[in-house]
Amino acid sequence: MQAVRAIVMLVMLVVWAILVPTAASLLAAEAAAPERRASPPDSLSLVFVGDVMLDNGPGHAIASGRDPFAACAELLLNADFTIGNLECVLGRAGKLALKPYTFRAAADSPRLLKKYFSAVSVANNHSLDFGPEGLIESLRILDQTGLPHFGGGKTLADARRPLILEKDGFKVALLGYNGFQTDRWAAGEATPGVAALREEDILADITAARKQADAVVPFVHWGPELVAQPYEAHRQLAHRMAEAGAAAVIGGHPHITQTVDLHRGVPIVYSLGNFVFDYYPVDPPTWTGWVVRLTFTTGHPVELETSTVVLDAAGLPSPVRAE
């Protein structure tokens, strides 16, 4: 009996020796995380990243205690507000949709999203991977977490409603739209879904949002996958958004970066590529994505800066350092 007790005690000591330093290192990492860097009083800055998918490789990383955003913390927090496209469902509600790829985020995802992001768009083709119930549960969890969202809702009016972000009296309105399998995931007048990429609605929403905010930025989910150039129809639509009063147009969905355009002084980023994402039927040697920073200063044109991230085999990003 004493021998058994001795073995048990030895095992407990070994486990303690392993877990205590690990816990301490995790706490130290949390404490070392940089704080958000506010822009000067006369300006407002926004950081946009592409597809954030927290299932599969990124989900396993989260489940094992890793922070998928940690390596890019400085990029993400180098603005007044940080915006991402949440390309997965939160929570456990809903019924699996009949489609090739469905994504449900790891359990600790809401906490990690809140740590780095100011808001997320749900206007994409994966927000209903577990049906309307999955979308509604995702929105409930985001609300409970205190993380604003846009581009989807219980009704079409909810999905098209702009999210207003404000700093020092300057307001930016964010609008989200999905253009991939548009009608399949679209919200109805009284049914849950995401805002559809429909030109008439978008231009009307931009016009309405300009009455509520100093700048309007549509964040759109569109375009051909794994193709370096946008559709010509999307180029023309982006130009019309600029002409309607958008201060910038930011896009995603193709999984790779696309070209950047400037129309009447309005920057257009057609695709940011992936940010946290590991799953696709054809894997290139390296996944890369853009982190875009917009700075609005009263009396000056909007400034756009891009940084590049590279994704590892688990789909987790790291910044590409300038040499």
C-alpha positions in Angstrom: 0.0 0.0 0.0 2.8 2.4 0.9 4.5 1.6 -2.4 1.2 2.5 -4.3 0.9 5.7 -2.4 4.5 6.6 -3.2 3.9 6.0 -6.9 0.7 8.2 -6.8 2.6 11.0 -5.0 5.4 10.8 -7.6 2.9 11.0 -10.5 1.2 14.0 -8.8 4.5 15.8 -8.4 5.4 15.2 -12.0 2.0 16.5 -13.2 2.4 19.5 -10.9 5.9 20.2 -12.2 4.5 20.2 -15.7 1.3 22.1 -15.2 2.5 24.9 -12.9 5.2 26.3 -15.3 2.8 25.9 -18.2 0.0 27.8 -16.4 2.6 30.4 -15.3 3.8 30.8 -18.9 0.3 31.2 -20.2 -0.4 33.9 -17.6 2.8 35.6 -18.5 1.9 35.5 -22.2 -1.5 37.1 -21.3 0.1 39.8 -19.3 2.7 40.5 -22.1 0.0 41.0 -24.7 0.2 44.5 -26.1 -2.5 47.1 -25.4 -4.5 48.7 -28.2 -2.8 51.6 -29.7 -5.1 54.5 -30.2 -4.7 57.0 -33.1 -4.1 60.7 -32.4 -7.2 62.7 -31.2 -7.9 64.1 -34.7 -8.1 60.8 -36.5 -9.8 57.3 -36.4 -8.1 54.1 -37.5 -9.5 50.7 -38.5 -7.7 47.4 -39.1 -9.4 44.9 -41.4 -8.4 41.2 -41.7 -9.8 38.5 -44.0 -11.4 35.2 -43.3 -11.2 34.1 -39.7 -12.1 30.4 -39.4 -11.7 28.8 -36.0 -12.5 25.1 -36.7 -10.1 22.4 -38.0 -6.4 23.4 -37.5 -7.1 26.7 -35.7 -9.8 25.0 -33.7 -7.4 22.3 -32.5 -4.9 25.0 -31.6 -7.5 26.8 -29.5 -8.6 23.5 -27.8 -5.0 22.8 -26.9 -4.7 26.2 -25.2 -3.0 28.2 -28.0 -4.0 31.7 -29.0 -4.2 31.8 -32.8 -4.0 35.6 -32.9 -1.0 36.0 -30.6 1.7 36.3 -33.2 -0.2 39.1 -34.9 -1.3 40.9 -31.7 0.6 44.1 -32.5 -0.9 44.3 -36.0 -4.4 43.6 -34.7 -4.2 46.2 -31.9 -2.5 48.9 -33.9 -5.8 50.8 -34.5 -8.8 52.2 -32.7 -10.9 49.4 -34.0 -10.2 45.9 -35.5 -12.6 44.2 -37.9 -12.6 40.6 -39.2 -14.8 38.3 -41.3 -16.0 35.6 -38.9 -16.2 32.6 -41.3 -17.6 30.0 -38.9 -20.5 29.4 -36.4 -20.2 29.9 -32.7 -21.9 27.6 -30.1 -23.4 24.2 -30.6 -26.9 25.0 -31.8 -28.4 24.2 -35.2 -28.5 21.4 -37.7 -25.6 20.7 -40.1 -26.2 22.2 -43.6 -25.9 20.0 -46.6 -22.8 21.5 -48.1 -19.1 20.5 -48.8 -17.5 22.5 -46.0 -19.0 23.4 -42.6 -17.2 25.3 -39.8 -18.0 25.4 -36.1 -15.6 27.4 -33.9 -13.8 25.9 -30.9 -15.4 26.5 -27.5 -13.0 29.3 -26.3 -13.2 31.3 -29.6 -15.5 34.1 -28.3 -13.0 35.1 -25.6 -10.1 35.2 -28.0 -12.1 37.1 -30.6 -13.1 39.7 -27.9 -9.4 40.0 -26.9 -8.4 41.3 -30.4 -11.5 42.4 -32.3 -13.8 45.4 -32.0 -16.5 43.9 -34.4 -17.0 41.1 -36.9 -18.9 40.7 -40.1 -21.1 37.6 -40.4 -21.9 38.4 -44.1 -20.5 35.3 -45.6 -21.4 31.8 -46.9 -20.5 30.0 -43.6 -22.6 31.9 -41.1 -25.5 29.4 -41.8 -23.4 26.2 -41.8 -25.8 25.0 -39.0 -28.9 26.7 -40.3 -30.8 29.7 -39.0 -30.6 28.4 -35.5 -26.8 28.3 -35.7 -26.7 31.9 -37.0 -29.0 33.1 -34.2 -26.9 31.3 -31.6 -23.7 32.8 -33.0 -25.2 36.3 -32.8 -26.4 35.6 -29.2 -22.9 34.6 -28.2 -21.4 37.6 -29.8 -23.8 39.8 -28.0 -23.2 38.0 -24.7 -19.4 38.4 -25.3 -19.8 42.1 -26.0 -18.5 41.8 -29.5 -20.5 43.9 -32.1 -21.4 42.3 -35.4 -22.9 43.4 -38.7 -24.0 41.9 -42.0 -26.5 39.3 -40.7 -29.5 39.0 -38.4 -32.9 37.6 -37.6 -34.4 39.7 -40.4 -33.3 41.5 -43.6 -33.5 44.8 -41.8 -31.2 43.5 -39.1 -28.7 42.2 -41.7 -28.6 45.5 -43.6 -28.3 47.7 -40.5 -25.0 49.5 -40.3 -22.7 49.2 -37.3 -21.6 52.6 -36.2 -18.1 53.0 -34.5 -17.2 56.3 -33.0 -14.1 58.0 -31.7 -13.8 61.6 -30.6 -17.1 62.4 -32.4 -16.0 60.9 -35.7 -18.3 58.1 -36.8 -17.7 55.2 -39.2 -20.5 53.1 -40.5 -19.7 49.4 -41.4 -21.9 47.5 -43.8 -21.6 43.8 -44.6 -22.7 41.8 -47.7 -22.3 38.3 -49.1 -22.0 37.6 -52.8 -21.2 33.9 -52.8 -24.3 31.7 -53.4 -26.1 34.9 -52.5 -29.7 33.9 -52.5 -29.1 30.6 -50.5 -27.9 32.5 -47.4 -29.8 35.7 -47.8 -32.0 37.0 -45.0 -35.7 37.5 -45.7 -38.1 40.1 -44.5 -38.9 37.9 -41.5 -36.3 35.1 -41.7 -32.7 34.9 -40.5 -29.7 35.2 -42.8 -27.1 37.5 -44.1 -27.2 40.7 -46.2 -27.1 39.8 -49.9 -24.8 41.5 -52.4 -27.5 43.3 -54.3 -26.5 46.6 -55.9 -29.8 48.4 -55.3 -29.7 47.6 -51.6 -26.0 48.4 -51.2 -26.2 51.8 -52.8 -29.3 52.7 -50.8 -27.7 51.5 -47.6 -24.6 53.6 -48.3 -26.7 56.7 -48.9 -28.7 56.1 -45.7 -25.5 55.4 -43.6 -23.9 58.6 -44.8 -26.6 60.5 -42.9 -25.5 58.7 -39.7 -21.8 58.7 -40.0 -18.8 60.7 -41.3 -17.5 57.7 -43.3 -19.0 54.5 -44.7 -17.1 51.3 -45.4 -18.7 48.3 -47.0 -17.1 45.0 -46.1 -18.0 42.5 -48.9 -17.7 38.8 -49.3 -17.4 38.1 -53.1 -15.3 37.1 -56.0 -13.7 34.0 -57.6 -11.8 31.6 -55.3 -8.0 31.3 -55.8 -8.0 33.8 -58.7 -5.8 36.9 -58.4 -8.1 39.3 -60.2 -11.7 40.3 -59.3 -14.6 39.9 -61.6 -15.1 42.9 -63.8 -18.7 43.2 -62.6 -17.4 43.6 -59.0 -14.9 46.2 -60.1 -17.8 48.2 -61.5 -19.9 47.7 -58.4 -17.0 48.8 -56.2 -16.7 52.0 -58.3 -20.4 52.6 -57.9 -20.1 52.2 -54.2 -17.4 54.8 -54.2 -19.6 57.1 -56.3 -22.5 56.6 -53.8 -20.3 57.8 -51.0 -18.3 54.9 -49.6 -15.0 56.1 -48.1 -13.4 52.7 -48.8 -14.4 49.2 -50.0 -12.9 46.1 -48.4 -13.4 42.6 -49.8 -12.7 39.0 -49.0 -13.7 35.4 -49.9 -11.2 34.3 -52.6 -8.8 32.9 -50.0 -5.9 34.8 -51.7 -5.2 38.5 -52.0 -6.3 40.3 -55.1 -5.5 43.7 -56.5 -6.0 47.1 -54.9 -7.8 49.8 -56.8 -8.3 53.6 -56.4 -11.5 55.2 -57.8 -12.1 58.9 -57.3 -9.7 58.8 -54.3 -11.5 55.9 -52.7 -9.3 52.8 -51.9 -10.7 49.4 -52.9 -9.2 46.2 -51.6 -10.9 43.4 -53.5 -9.7 40.5 -51.3 -7.7 40.4 -48.1 -7.2 36.7 -48.4 -7.2 34.4 -45.4 -6.2 35.5 -41.9 -6.9 32.4 -39.8 -7.7 29.4 -42.1 -6.3 26.0 -42.9 -8.7 24.1 -45.0 -9.1 24.1 -48.8 -9.1 21.3 -51.4 -6.0 22.8 -53.1 -3.3 24.0 -50.8 -0.7 26.4 -52.2 2.9 26.2 -50.9 2.2 29.2 -48.7 -1.0 30.9 -47.7 -0.6 34.7 -47.3 -3.1 37.4 -46.4 -3.3 41.1 -45.9 -4.0 43.2 -42.8 -5.3 46.6 -44.0 -5.2 49.7 -41.9 -7.5 52.7 -42.8 -6.9 56.0 -41.1 -9.5 58.8 -41.3 -8.3 62.3 -40.5 -10.7 65.3 -40.8 -9.9 67.3 -43.9 -7.6 64.7 -45.4 -8.1 61.7 -47.8 -8.3 58.3 -46.2 -4.9 56.6 -45.8 -4.4 52.9 -46.5 -1.6 50.7 -45.3 -1.2 47.0 -45.9 0.8 44.4 -44.0 1.3 40.8 -45.0 0.8 37.7 -42.9 1.8 34.2 -43.7 -0.2 31.2 -42.4 1.4 28.0 -41.0 0.2 24.5 -41.6 -2.4 24.9 -38.8 -3.8 28.0 -40.4 -2.3 30.4 -37.9 -0.9 33.7 -39.1 2.4 35.4 -38.4 3.5 38.9 -39.7 6.0 39.1 -42.5 8.7 41.4 -41.2 10.1 44.1 -43.4 13.9 43.5 -44.0 
